[in-house]
C-alpha cells in the first residue's frame, strides 16, 4: 500500500477509536470526510511542490526557490572536509534541505566577525541555477576569483546566465593556508595537503557528473570558467589528471598570473609554518586544533621568513597555492601552456583593457607628463613603448599610456600563441574595453556583470545601466553560453570570429560596438613583458642555478 494511503488508513482508525459509540457515528464520518479532504489536498500540494522545486540528489532531497525568474539552489554540500585532508563524501540526510540561502565561504581574513553560517572551514557547497529540470543543457561551473586566498561564489550569482539555455553552477572551496599548506615533507598522512583546495574543485566536478542531470544539466557537456584567481584555477584543472574526464571546455578571464610554486618551495613553507607554531613532526596532529586566525598569521610570518611574502599585483604568485607533485597536479599552467591530456578542450581566453593598473583618468595628463612617469618603468625603451602604443591603440589618450594593463595581457598572448600551436582544440581570444562611466576604466573583473548579465547588481561602477550597456551584456552572456554549448563562441550580430593563432592574432573586442582586431599590440606587449616582469626573470634565473 502507498505510504500516503497508510497514513489515511491510520487516521481513520484513530477516529473510529475515539468515536466508537453509535451516537458519534455521524460525527466520526464528518471528521473522516474533512480530514481525508485536507490530507488529499496537502498531499497534492506537496507533490506539486516536489515536482516544481524539490530535487533528489545522491545525498538527499534539496528544495530550491525562485531566484529572479530562475530555479535556484544555494549552499548544497558537495563534500565534507577534515583540516588538510582530501575532501570526503557528504553524509546523507533524510529530510528536505531548504537551499534558499548562501552557504559559508571558506575561512579568510574579513576584518569583522562572521557566523559559521557565513564563513567556515566546512565550506564545500555548490549552487545551481536552472530553468528546466527535464532538459539536457550544457553546464557551466564558475570558479570565483581571489588569487587562491579569498573570495566567495556569492559575488556572482548565476540566475540570469542560466536563462541563456545553460545550467549554471558555482562553488565555495578551501583556500589560502587551509587549501594549500604542504605538510607532505612532515608527515605521510598529509601527502596531499598542499593541493586539497583544488581537490575540492575536482570533488565538485564529480558532484556535477553524478547529480546535475536531476537539474536539467548534461554531465557530458561541462564548461569550467573563472576570472582572476578563478582563471588560475581553470588553468590548474587543465593540468590535473583527475579532472580531465570531468569537463569539456574552459574559459579563462584575466587569469594568467604565473604560479611559480615548486615542490621544494611548498615543502619549505610547510616546515616554516610548523616552526612558527612550535609544532614538531611527531606532534603534527596539534595543527588541527590551532585557531584559524592564529594559523593564518603564522602562515604569513612563515612565508616572509622562508620563500618571501607575495604582494598583490605582482606578476607571479607563490606561497599558498597549487603545487605540482606529479600526481594531483602535473605542472603549473600558463608556463606557457597546459598538460597534453587537455589538448582536446576548446579554450576562450582574454583580458580587460586596464586590469589592475592604477587609473589616472581623474585628471588629464599631457604626453610629456606621461613620458616622465613611464621612464622609471620602461627606461631607455620609453619612446619605443609610446610608439608601439600609438600603433596598437591609435585613438588613445596620454592617460591610457599610464593606465593600460601591464600584467595579464603579455602572458595571455604568450600562452595563446603556444596552446594554439600545440593543441588540437581551438583557442579564441577576446579583450573587454568597455569603460565605466564613473572612473573611465575597464578594470579587473568589470566584465563579470556583463558575462553573468547582472547589470542590476553592478553597483557603483555602473549605477545606471543604459540600453547600450544591457545590449552588451546580452551579447557577452550569449557568447559565453554559446561557447558552453559547442566550443564555438560565435553569436548572431557579431562579426565571424575565427580561432586564434600567432599569425592571425584574432581577437574580439567587447565594447558598445564589438569588432575584431588582428595582432594589434604584439610589439607593445613584448616591450611590456621585457620591462615589467623583471622579478619573474630574476626568480627563474635563481631557480636555474639551483
Helices and strands as residue ranges (DSSP letters): H 3-18, G 22-24, H 25-53, E 54-57, E 60-63, E 65-67, E 70-77, E 96-98, E 125-130, E 137-143, G 153-155, G 161-164, E 166-171, H 176-180, G 188-190, G 193-195, H 196-211, G 212-215, E 217-227, H 229-237, G 241-243, E 249-253, E 258-259, H 263-277, G 281-289, H 292-305, E 316-317, G 340-342, E 346-352, H 367-378, G 379-381, H 382-392, H 398-403, H 409-422, E 427-432, H 448-451, G 455-457, G 459-462, H 467-486, E 506-510, E 515-518, H 522-532, H 534-545
